[in-house]
Amino acid sequence: MNERDFFDEKQETKRASFSCPYCRERAEYDVRWLRRTKKSALPRGANEQDRARFAKSRDYMVRIDDHLACKNNRCRKRFEIPNSQSVVFI
């Protein structure tokens, strides 16, 4: 079984404050995350190995956006999200 069979997926948007490395201007950005919540029951057709993986699994979030565009009208350069985790366990 695939890991996606164990989870329900939903997109979320969270606000975070970052500063552009080029123009040094700080602004609030909307960062997209994919929330994966564990299903209440194990899907049909699972073997012993799948049951063990399902028992150990827990809810988590994966960041979708890796780059942001600067909000300064004079700059507008794309930069990578600094010092932020890409996976967060809930």
N, CA, C and O atoms as a printed pandas DataFrame, in Angstrom:
     atom_number atom_name residue_name chain_id  residue_number  x_coord  y_coord  z_coord
0              1         N          MET        A               1    0.832   -1.192    0.000
1              2        CA          MET        A               1    0.000    0.000    0.000
2              3         C          MET        A               1    0.871    1.248    0.000
3              4         O          MET        A               1    1.984    1.254    0.527
4              5         N          ASN        A               2    0.349    2.273   -0.588
5              6        CA          ASN        A               2    1.024    3.559   -0.644
6              7         C          ASN        A               2    0.716    4.349    0.632
7              8         O          ASN        A               2   -0.321    4.146    1.262
8              9         N          GLU        A               3    1.618    5.242    0.999
9             10        CA          GLU        A               3    1.423    6.061    2.201
10            11         C          GLU        A               3    0.186    6.942    2.082
11            12         O          GLU        A               3   -0.457    7.236    3.090
12            13         N          ARG        A               4   -0.154    7.362    0.887
13            14        CA          ARG        A               4   -1.329    8.235    0.693
14            15         C          ARG        A               4   -2.639    7.532    1.043
15            16         O          ARG        A               4   -3.644    8.188    1.317
16            17         N          ASP        A               5   -2.628    6.192    1.033
17            18        CA          ASP        A               5   -3.835    5.455    1.389
18            19         C          ASP        A               5   -4.170    5.585    2.867
19            20         O          ASP        A               5   -5.310    5.341    3.260
20            21         N          PHE        A               6   -3.204    5.963    3.690
21            22        CA          PHE        A               6   -3.402    6.085    5.137
22            23         C          PHE        A               6   -3.874    7.468    5.561
23            24         O          PHE        A               6   -4.312    7.637    6.698
24            25         N          PHE        A               7   -3.797    8.467    4.675
25            26        CA          PHE        A               7   -4.044    9.856    5.061
26            27         C          PHE        A               7   -5.083   10.530    4.182
27            28         O          PHE        A               7   -5.254   10.179    3.014
28            29         N          ASP        A               8   -5.785   11.517    4.770
29            30        CA          ASP        A               8   -6.628   12.455    4.033
30            31         C          ASP        A               8   -5.805   13.726    3.849
31            32         O          ASP        A               8   -5.147   14.180    4.785
32            33         N          GLU        A               9   -5.839   14.304    2.645
33            34        CA          GLU        A               9   -5.020   15.485    2.357
34            35         C          GLU        A               9   -5.901   16.712    2.161
35            36         O          GLU        A               9   -6.977   16.641    1.569
36            37         N          LYS        A              10   -5.408   17.855    2.681
37            38        CA          LYS        A              10   -6.117   19.123    2.551
38            39         C          LYS        A              10   -5.083   20.246    2.499
39            40         O          LYS        A              10   -4.133   20.253    3.282
40            41         N          GLN        A              11   -5.264   21.191    1.585
41            42        CA          GLN        A              11   -4.327   22.315    1.488
42            43         C          GLN        A              11   -4.718   23.407    2.472
43            44         O          GLN        A              11   -5.898   23.689    2.682
44            45         N          GLU        A              12   -3.686   24.022    3.077
45            46        CA          GLU        A              12   -3.865   25.141    4.000
46            47         C          GLU        A              12   -2.902   26.252    3.622
47            48         O          GLU        A              12   -1.881   26.020    2.975
48            49         N          THR        A              13   -3.246   27.462    4.036
49            50        CA          THR        A              13   -2.372   28.606    3.834
50            51         C          THR        A              13   -2.054   29.219    5.192
51            52         O          THR        A              13   -2.955   29.511    5.979
52            53         N          LYS        A              14   -0.776   29.410    5.455
53            54        CA          LYS        A              14   -0.340   30.027    6.710
54            55         C          LYS        A              14    0.486   31.262    6.375
55            56         O          LYS        A              14    1.231   31.281    5.395
56            57         N          ARG        A              15    0.342   32.295    7.207
57            58        CA          ARG        A              15    1.100   33.530    7.004
58            59         C          ARG        A              15    2.408   33.448    7.774
59            60         O          ARG        A              15    2.461   32.981    8.911
60            61         N          ALA        A              16    3.465   33.920    7.114
61            62        CA          ALA        A              16    4.777   33.948    7.762
62            63         C          ALA        A              16    5.499   35.211    7.320
63            64         O          ALA        A              16    5.254   35.727    6.229
64            65         N          SER        A              17    6.381   35.702    8.165
65            66        CA          SER        A              17    7.134   36.919    7.882
66            67         C          SER        A              17    8.551   36.544    7.439
67            68         O          SER        A              17    9.272   35.855    8.162
68            69         N          PHE        A              18    8.943   37.001    6.250
69            70        CA          PHE        A              18   10.279   36.759    5.719
70            71         C          PHE        A              18   10.857   38.060    5.184
71            72         O          PHE        A              18   10.120   38.966    4.797
72            73         N          SER        A              19   12.178   38.142    5.166
73            74        CA          SER        A              19   12.814   39.311    4.560
74            75         C          SER        A              19   13.519   38.861    3.285
75            76         O          SER        A              19   14.143   37.801    3.241
76            77         N          CYS        A              20   13.407   39.675    2.268
77            78        CA          CYS        A              20   14.017   39.382    0.969
78            79         C          CYS        A              20   15.540   39.495    1.103
79            80         O          CYS        A              20   16.028   40.493    1.633
80            81         N          PRO        A              21   16.301   38.504    0.639
81            82        CA          PRO        A              21   17.760   38.585    0.758
82            83         C          PRO        A              21   18.389   39.611   -0.182
83            84         O          PRO        A              21   19.558   39.955   -0.007
84            85         N          TYR        A              22   17.649   40.109   -1.172
85            86        CA          TYR        A              22   18.187   41.063   -2.139
86            87         C          TYR        A              22   17.976   42.509   -1.697
87            88         O          TYR        A              22   18.920   43.299   -1.676
88            89         N          CYS        A              23   16.731   42.854   -1.344
89            90        CA          CYS        A              23   16.440   44.241   -0.966
90            91         C          CYS        A              23   16.313   44.419    0.550
91            92         O          CYS        A              23   16.199   45.550    1.024
92            93         N          ARG        A              24   16.331   43.326    1.316
93            94        CA          ARG        A              24   16.281   43.321    2.782
94            95         C          ARG        A              24   14.951   43.849    3.360
95            96         O          ARG        A              24   14.894   44.219    4.533
96            97         N          GLU        A              25   13.908   43.884    2.559
97            98        CA          GLU        A              25   12.618   44.362    3.050
98            99         C          GLU        A              25   11.810   43.199    3.611
99           100         O          GLU        A              25   11.691   42.149    2.980
100          101         N          ARG        A              26   11.253   43.399    4.809
101          102        CA          ARG        A              26   10.473   42.351    5.470
102          103         C          ARG        A              26    9.002   42.511    5.105
103          104         O          ARG        A              26    8.478   43.623    5.050
104          105         N          ALA        A              27    8.337   41.362    4.854
105          106        CA          ALA        A              27    6.917   41.391    4.499
106          107         C          ALA        A              27    6.257   40.081    4.943
107          108         O          ALA        A              27    6.934   39.096    5.240
108          109         N          GLU        A              28    4.940   40.094    4.980
109          110        CA          GLU        A              28    4.154   38.904    5.309
110          111         C          GLU        A              28    3.817   38.160    4.016
111          112         O          GLU        A              28    3.377   38.769    3.041
112          113         N          TYR        A              29    4.024   36.848    4.013
113          114        CA          TYR        A              29    3.765   36.026    2.834
114          115         C          TYR        A              29    2.827   34.888    3.208
115          116         O          TYR        A              29    2.859   34.385    4.331
116          117         N          ASP        A              30    1.986   34.486    2.249
117          118        CA          ASP        A              30    1.132   33.321    2.419
118          119         C          ASP        A              30    1.884   32.117    1.890
119          120         O          ASP        A              30    2.263   32.075    0.719
120          121         N          VAL        A              31    2.103   31.128    2.765
121          122        CA          VAL        A              31    2.831   29.912    2.396
122          123         C          VAL        A              31    1.832   28.763    2.387
123          124         O          VAL        A              31    1.085   28.575    3.348
124          125         N          ARG        A              32    1.820   27.999    1.305
125          126        CA          ARG        A              32    0.884   26.880    1.171
126          127         C          ARG        A              32    1.477   25.612    1.795
127          128         O          ARG        A              32    2.646   25.285    1.594
128          129         N          TRP        A              33    0.630   24.911    2.557
129          130        CA          TRP        A              33    1.003   23.660    3.202
130          131         C          TRP        A              33   -0.025   22.598    2.848
131          132         O          TRP        A              33   -1.188   22.912    2.593
132          133         N          LEU        A              34    0.403   21.342    2.833
133          134        CA          LEU        A              34   -0.486   20.207    2.617
134          135         C          LEU        A              34   -0.606   19.474    3.947
135          136         O          LEU        A              34    0.369   18.903    4.435
136          137         N          ARG        A              35   -1.809   19.488    4.535
137          138        CA          ARG        A              35   -2.036   18.829    5.827
138          139         C          ARG        A              35   -2.502   17.401    5.548
139          140         O          ARG        A              35   -3.487   17.185    4.842
140          141         N          ARG        A              36   -1.783   16.433    6.109
141          142        CA          ARG        A              36   -2.147   15.027    5.984
142          143         C          ARG        A              36   -2.592   14.522    7.352
143          144         O          ARG        A              36   -1.797   14.441    8.289
144          145         N          THR        A              37   -3.886   14.182    7.450
145          146        CA          THR        A              37   -4.436   13.670    8.692
146          147         C          THR        A              37   -4.699   12.178    8.538
147          148         O          THR        A              37   -5.194   11.724    7.507
148          149         N          LYS        A              38   -4.365   11.440    9.560
149          150        CA          LYS        A              38   -4.497    9.991    9.551
150          151         C          LYS        A              38   -5.968    9.596    9.490
151          152         O          LYS        A              38   -6.795   10.161   10.204
152          153         N          LYS        A              39   -6.293    8.627    8.638
153          154        CA          LYS        A              39   -7.665    8.146    8.535
154          155         C          LYS        A              39   -8.037    7.397    9.808
155          156         O          LYS        A              39   -7.169    6.905   10.530
156          157         N          SER        A              40   -9.337    7.317   10.074
157          158        CA          SER        A              40   -9.786    6.675   11.309
158          159         C          SER        A              40   -9.636    5.158   11.270
159          160         O          SER        A              40   -9.468    4.523   12.311
160          161         N          ALA        A              41   -9.694    4.578   10.077
161          162        CA          ALA        A              41   -9.587    3.119    9.962
162          163         C          ALA        A              41   -8.598    2.750    8.866
163          164         O          ALA        A              41   -8.378    3.509    7.922
164          165         N          LEU        A              42   -8.023    1.598    9.009
165          166        CA          LEU        A              42   -7.074    1.075    8.034
166          167         C          LEU        A              42   -7.806    0.684    6.760
167          168         O          LEU        A              42   -8.862    0.056    6.847
168          169         N          PRO        A              43   -7.293    1.028    5.567
169          170        CA          PRO        A              43   -7.952    0.640    4.314
170          171         C          PRO        A              43   -7.988   -0.878    4.145
171          172         O          PRO        A              43   -7.189   -1.601    4.740
172          173         N          ARG        A              44   -8.921   -1.343    3.332
173          174        CA          ARG        A              44   -9.068   -2.780    3.097
174          175         C          ARG        A              44   -7.874   -3.325    2.329
175          176         O          ARG        A              44   -7.216   -2.609    1.575
176          177         N          GLY        A              45   -7.615   -4.594    2.536
177          178        CA          GLY        A              45   -6.551   -5.257    1.805
178          179         C          GLY        A              45   -5.160   -5.003    2.361
179          180         O          GLY        A              45   -4.174   -5.176    1.645
180          181         N          ALA        A              46   -5.058   -4.601    3.610
181          182        CA          ALA        A              46   -3.757   -4.311    4.210
182          183         C          ALA        A              46   -3.177   -5.580    4.832
183          184         O          ALA        A              46   -3.894   -6.380    5.433
184          185         N          ASN        A              47   -1.872   -5.744    4.674
185          186        CA          ASN        A              47   -1.206   -6.898    5.291
186          187         C          ASN        A              47   -0.600   -6.483    6.634
187          188         O          ASN        A              47   -0.825   -5.365    7.097
188          189         N          GLU        A              48    0.161   -7.374    7.255
189          190        CA          GLU        A              48    0.742   -7.095    8.579
190          191         C          GLU        A              48    1.714   -5.910    8.546
191          192         O          GLU        A              48    1.751   -5.101    9.473
192          193         N          GLN        A              49    2.487   -5.823    7.482
193          194        CA          GLN        A              49    3.445   -4.719    7.353
194          195         C          GLN        A              49    2.714   -3.379    7.258
195          196         O          GLN        A              49    3.142   -2.395    7.861
196          197         N          ASP        A              50    1.616   -3.337    6.506
197          198        CA          ASP        A              50    0.819   -2.117    6.383
198          199         C          ASP        A              50    0.164   -1.747    7.709
199          200         O          ASP        A              50    0.058   -0.567    8.041
200          201         N          ARG        A              51   -0.275   -2.747    8.467
201          202        CA          ARG        A              51   -0.883   -2.481    9.771
202          203         C          ARG        A              51    0.123   -1.849   10.725
203          204         O          ARG        A              51   -0.216   -0.941   11.483
204          205         N          ALA        A              52    1.356   -2.330   10.684
205          206        CA          ALA        A              52    2.398   -1.769   11.557
206          207         C          ALA        A              52    2.713   -0.331   11.159
207          208         O          ALA        A              52    2.872    0.525   12.030
208          209         N          ARG        A              53    2.808   -0.046    9.843
209          210        CA          ARG        A              53    3.063    1.325    9.384
210          211         C          ARG        A              53    1.915    2.249    9.747
211          212         O          ARG        A              53    2.141    3.398   10.128
212          213         N          PHE        A              54    0.671    1.758    9.632
213          214        CA          PHE        A              54   -0.495    2.571    9.966
214          215         C          PHE        A              54   -0.522    2.900   11.458
215          216         O          PHE        A              54   -0.887    4.012   11.838
216          217         N          ALA        A              55   -0.141    1.945   12.305
217          218        CA          ALA        A              55   -0.140    2.168   13.749
218          219         C          ALA        A              55    0.893    3.222   14.147
219          220         O          ALA        A              55    0.661    3.988   15.082
220          221         N          LYS        A              56    2.020    3.271   13.456
221          222        CA          LYS        A              56    3.083    4.228   13.785
222          223         C          LYS        A              56    2.881    5.600   13.152
223          224         O          LYS        A              56    3.491    6.576   13.589
224          225         N          SER        A              57    2.042    5.686   12.140
225          226        CA          SER        A              57    1.878    6.958   11.427
226          227         C          SER        A              57    1.118    7.962   12.277
227          228         O          SER        A              57    0.333    7.592   13.150
228          229         N          ARG        A              58    1.368    9.261   12.000
229          230        CA          ARG        A              58    0.672   10.342   12.706
230          231         C          ARG        A              58    0.495   11.524   11.764
231          232         O          ARG        A              58    1.090   11.561   10.687
232          233         N          ASP        A              59   -0.319   12.484   12.169
233          234        CA          ASP        A              59   -0.631   13.641   11.336
234          235         C          ASP        A              59    0.618   14.500   11.125
235          236         O          ASP        A              59    1.455   14.634   12.017
236          237         N          TYR        A              60    0.724   15.084    9.914
237          238        CA          TYR        A              60    1.836   15.985    9.633
238          239         C          TYR        A              60    1.480   16.933    8.502
239          240         O          TYR        A              60    0.481   16.748    7.807
240          241         N          MET        A              61    2.311   17.952    8.327
241          242        CA          MET        A              61    2.125   18.938    7.264
242          243         C          MET        A              61    3.388   19.010    6.420
243          244         O          MET        A              61    4.499   18.931    6.943
244          245         N          VAL        A              62    3.209   19.162    5.096
245          246        CA          VAL        A              62    4.320   19.284    4.152
246          247         C          VAL        A              62    4.184   20.629    3.451
247          248         O          VAL        A              62    3.108   20.978    2.965
248          249         N          ARG        A              63    5.283   21.385    3.402
249          250        CA          ARG        A              63    5.247   22.690    2.739
250          251         C          ARG        A              63    5.251   22.492    1.226
251          252         O          ARG        A              63    6.071   21.739    0.702
252          253         N          ILE        A              64    4.347   23.160    0.525
253          254        CA          ILE        A              64    4.252   23.063   -0.931
254          255         C          ILE        A              64    5.150   24.106   -1.587
255          256         O          ILE        A              64    5.873   23.800   -2.535
256          257         N          ASP        A              65    5.103   25.339   -1.083
257          258        CA          ASP        A              65    5.890   26.433   -1.668
258          259         C          ASP        A              65    7.341   26.354   -1.215
259          260         O          ASP        A              65    7.618   26.251   -0.020
260          261         N          ASP        A              66    8.258   26.401   -2.163
261          262        CA          ASP        A              66    9.685   26.452   -1.846
262          263         C          ASP        A              66   10.271   27.829   -2.114
263          264         O          ASP        A              66   11.268   28.209   -1.500
264          265         N          HIS        A              67    9.661   28.581   -3.028
265          266        CA          HIS        A              67   10.152   29.911   -3.396
266          267         C          HIS        A              67    9.028   30.932   -3.253
267          268         O          HIS        A              67    7.851   30.612   -3.421
268          269         N          LEU        A              68    9.409   32.151   -2.945
269          270        CA          LEU        A              68    8.471   33.263   -2.844
270          271         C          LEU        A              68    8.961   34.404   -3.714
271          272         O          LEU        A              68   10.157   34.507   -3.989
272          273         N          ALA        A              69    8.052   35.259   -4.146
273          274        CA          ALA        A              69    8.411   36.456   -4.905
274          275         C          ALA        A              69    8.338   37.657   -3.965
275          276         O          ALA        A              69    7.362   37.815   -3.233
276          277         N          CYS        A              70    9.354   38.488   -3.985
277          278        CA          CYS        A              70    9.419   39.660   -3.120
278          279         C          CYS        A              70    8.227   40.577   -3.401
279          280         O          CYS        A              70    7.838   40.770   -4.553
280          281         N          LYS        A              71    7.655   41.138   -2.333
281          282        CA          LYS        A              71    6.494   42.013   -2.490
282          283         C          LYS        A              71    6.869   43.459   -2.780
283          284         O          LYS        A              71    5.999   44.274   -3.087
284          285         N          ASN        A              72    8.152   43.784   -2.686
285          286        CA          ASN        A              72    8.617   45.124   -3.009
286          287         C          ASN        A              72    8.497   45.321   -4.526
287          288         O          ASN        A              72    9.033   44.526   -5.298
288          289         N          ASN        A              73    7.798   46.375   -4.949
289          290        CA          ASN        A              73    7.565   46.597   -6.382
290          291         C          ASN        A              73    8.846   46.835   -7.161
291          292         O          ASN        A              73    8.910   46.515   -8.348
292          293         N          ARG        A              74    9.849   47.381   -6.533
293          294        CA          ARG        A              74   11.121   47.625   -7.232
294          295         C          ARG        A              74   11.978   46.370   -7.347
295          296         O          ARG        A              74   12.814   46.276   -8.246
296          297         N          CYS        A              75   11.787   45.419   -6.462
297          298        CA          CYS        A              75   12.630   44.222   -6.430
298          299         C          CYS        A              75   11.992   43.060   -7.205
299          300         O          CYS        A              75   12.500   42.669   -8.256
300          301         N          ARG        A              76   10.906   42.520   -6.705
301          302        CA          ARG        A              76   10.144   41.432   -7.319
302          303         C          ARG        A              76   10.947   40.165   -7.631
303          304         O          ARG        A              76   10.517   39.357   -8.453
304          305         N          LYS        A              77   12.107   39.978   -6.987
305          306        CA          LYS        A              77   12.920   38.796   -7.263
306          307         C          LYS        A              77   12.389   37.605   -6.468
307          308         O          LYS        A              77   11.796   37.763   -5.401
308          309         N          ARG        A              78   12.618   36.410   -7.015
309          310        CA          ARG        A              78   12.221   35.184   -6.330
310          311         C          ARG        A              78   13.347   34.741   -5.397
311          312         O          ARG        A              78   14.526   34.821   -5.739
312          313         N          PHE        A              79   12.955   34.272   -4.212
313          314        CA          PHE        A              79   13.942   33.764   -3.267
314          315         C          PHE        A              79   13.407   32.523   -2.581
315          316         O          PHE        A              79   12.198   32.318   -2.482
316          317         N          GLU        A              80   14.331   31.698   -2.108
317          318        CA          GLU        A              80   13.972   30.458   -1.424
318          319         C          GLU        A              80   13.574   30.775    0.012
319          320         O          GLU        A              80   14.112   31.703    0.617
320          321         N          ILE        A              81   12.641   30.013    0.554
321          322        CA          ILE        A              81   12.203   30.225    1.931
322          323         C          ILE        A              81   13.344   29.823    2.867
323          324         O          ILE        A              81   13.758   28.664    2.876
324          325         N          PRO        A              82   13.853   30.774    3.653
325          326        CA          PRO        A              82   14.999   30.470    4.525
326          327         C          PRO        A              82   14.581   29.956    5.906
327          328         O          PRO        A              82   13.525   30.323    6.421
328          329         N          ASN        A              83   15.414   29.113    6.489
329          330        CA          ASN        A              83   15.274   28.683    7.893
330          331         C          ASN        A              83   13.872   28.226    8.278
331          332         O          ASN        A              83   13.414   28.504    9.386
332          333         N          SER        A              84   13.206   27.546    7.396
333          334        CA          SER        A              84   11.872   27.069    7.703
334          335         C          SER        A              84   11.779   25.592    7.342
335          336         O          SER        A              84   12.257   25.170    6.289
336          337         N          GLN        A              85   11.169   24.822    8.211
337          338        CA          GLN        A              85   11.063   23.391    7.962
338          339         C          GLN        A              85   10.088   23.112    6.823
339          340         O          GLN        A              85    9.148   23.871    6.587
340          341         N          SER        A              86   10.331   22.007    6.124
341          342        CA          SER        A              86    9.430   21.631    5.047
342          343         C          SER        A              86    8.422   20.579    5.503
343          344         O          SER        A              86    7.408   20.372    4.836
344          345         N          VAL        A              87    8.685   19.908    6.631
345          346        CA          VAL        A              87    7.764   18.926    7.207
346          347         C          VAL        A              87    7.594   19.243    8.688
347          348         O          VAL        A              87    8.575   19.443    9.404
348          349         N          VAL        A              88    6.342   19.287    9.141
349          350        CA          VAL        A              88    6.042   19.565   10.544
350          351         C          VAL        A              88    5.077   18.500   11.050
351          352         O          VAL        A              88    4.015   18.295   10.462
352          353         N          PHE        A              89    5.438   17.824   12.133
353          354        CA          PHE        A              89    4.538   16.854   12.741
354          355         C          PHE        A              89    3.581   17.572   13.693
355          356         O          PHE        A              89    3.977   18.474   14.431
356          357         N          ILE        A              90    2.341   17.162   13.660
357          358        CA          ILE        A              90    1.304   17.816   14.453
358          359         C          ILE        A              90    1.057   17.009   15.718
359          360         O          ILE        A              90    0.215   17.384   16.535
